Amino acid sequence: MTTEAAPPHGGAGPAPAHPSAEEFTRVQQSPEFAELRSSYRSFAFPLTVAFIAWYLLYVLLSNYAGGFMGTKLFGNINVALVLGLAQFATTFLIAWLYSRHAAAKLDPKARAIKQEMEAGA
Amino acid sequence: MSAFPHPAPHLTLAAGASEHRPLIITLFGLFVVATLVITVWAGRQTKDAADFYAGGRQFTGFQNGLAISGDYMSAASFLGIAGAIALFGYDGFLYSIGFLVAWLVALLLVAEPLRNSGRYTMGDVLAYRMRQRPVRTAAGTSTIVVSIFYLLAQMAGAGVLVSLLLGITSDGGKVAVVALVGLLMIVYVTVGGMKGTTWVQMVKAVLLIAGALLITFLVLLKFDFNISALLGQAAENSGQGSKFLEPGLKYGKDGLTKLDFISLGLALVLGTAGLPHILIRFYTVPTAKAARKSVNWAIGIIGAFYLMTIALGFGAAALLKRADILASNKAGNTAAPLLAQEIGGGAGSTGGAVLLAVISAVAFATILAVVAGLTLASSSSFAHDIYVNVIRKGRATEKEEMRAARWSTVVIGAVAIALGALARDMNVAGLVALAFAVAASANLPTILYSLFWKRFTTQGALWSIYGGLISAVGLVLFSPVVSGKPTSMFKDADFYWFPLENPGIISIPLGFLLGWLGTVLSKEEADPQKFAELEVRSLTGTGAH
């Protein structure tokens, strides 16, 4: 397995570069980094608010809308169970959406900045 | 559907277990031997601090996802949720949902930035921009408190459960079981470090999933894969009718229990991403992308497992007598092993004995893997945050640091054994939910503010860690979890005035509020250069360890 193939001193391969404090500040204020940050935040933050709200809605419905939750849909399957399973489905969906977004939009930008900084340090 | 198949009359677990004790002990023994071999092998490859704390950072996303699942799915999830569903129907399933959804907080906000900017502990990230000594002390304190609460619940539960599964009834026997579990976890961690612990957790996750799949398949087979029929029989057999399939049996009693449920829900969903033993697992992979993959695997594995709790819990409700579940363990913690025995052919049958032994061994593996992860998290934090960075002011050699980590493992393990033995007859199930509440109140606000809020200061960090920690622990101390009710830890004492069992609804907002207030009232300003460094590192992985 991979642990066996590991170099004796684990870590990120060659010793990481140490760009200066000024370098970090310069990069942080660069348009490339601003783009990466906004691409991350504008995706992750609203989605976080949304799934927490959706989860709390479910908790509140369980608490205060017992009649609605107990409505039978087919056989013994009621609204409560379907909404519970929907929480599973949305969790899987959001994980997939975020990973797709990260791979397409975030990883290339992050890699470019990292390479530039570590080469220039 | 036919009426209940095999209504076994004497289905107490201790009786079933004592007949088949040799088989159960053999399986326990096999697991112990296998994990000790892994531990020794891992120990030989543990050379430096990165190996000990972070398993050399060479695990793949899949391996780590498996280990995260093994670290996270404690006996509380496996036995506790199955039991809660078996007794309270739908309300038990609500736990599964909170425990799963919580992973999105870790995925979207915490895992990758933490991997990119930290080294070994949660304190690395919290203290990054701050004055090291006070913030490391706070982070170490909160790590140890959360882990000890969690550990205490697991240790005491292990004593009760393993004794029950082995048919041990004497007090001395229960203490011996707790001590054995404690000794094993000390060996796993001191010898194998993070590598050994990770492999133990992976093995356990595979066993747990395989065991759950087997029982789920057999339960569904019994109902011709008709979920509606399974639910129908569970509802009928529970004596509650369709109420059993609706929310409210456990939390719907009155306004207070409903409030308690909201409080619990908040703690579950916000606590996971602040649990130190989960957070340190993100350091075992080489990159942030691998950390993301780990969480995705964990969400898939944990989600699949929690879906199976529907079959396990409702299956137990449908096929077992409620009185038998309660007679075996009042909290329902043995519903899953009992179900395994029943589904294998009932008490006294070979099939029943084999399945009971298998599921008991899975439960044993579950406990051991989780306590090892918790011990590692607290000893890492003590050694790295408190010993090296506070006591030695960052001037300790790697050798000294690893020695400190191993010794603190021994000390924390000993403390856990002592507490677990003392608490063996207390009802400690509530402590897991408390650990989540403390993590959500003390750790999560500080992690999020540190990563995303430019102005956040040392004072803000200290206020939110200590404020969240003290309010969560304090409220629980004066809650019915600790005193005043027959289900309390100290049944005979009565000093409770806080009516809820879970403090989250007060302490989580308080943790966030105090972090903000401490910051805006600070005399010192946040260091913009430090924030620039943390922000760039956390989002790009530049200079990551």
Interface residues (C-beta under 8 A of the other chain):
Chain A: M1 T2 T3 A5 A6 P8 H9 G10 G11 A12 P16 A17 H18 P19 A21 F24 T25 V27 Q28 Q29 F33 L36 R37 Y40 R41 A44 L47 T48 F51 I52 Y55 L56 Y58 V59 L60 S62 N63 Y64 G66 M69 G70 K72 F74 G75 N76 I77 N78 A80 L81 G84 L85 Q87 F88 T91 F92 I94 A95 W96 Y98 S99 A102 L106 D107 A110 R111 I113 K114 M117 E118
Chain B: A42 Q45 K47 D48 A50 D51 A54 G55 G56 R57 Q58 F59 T60 Q63 Y90 F93 L94 I97 G98 L100 V101 W103 L104 V105 L107 L108 L109 E112 K195 I227 S228 A229 L231 G232 A235 S242 K243 L245 E246 P247 G248 Y251 G252 K258 F261 I262 G265 V269 P286 T287 A288 K289 R292 K293 V295 N296 I299 G300 G303 Y306 L307 F452 P528 Q529 A532 E533 E535 V536 R537 L539 T540 G541 T542 G543 A544 H545
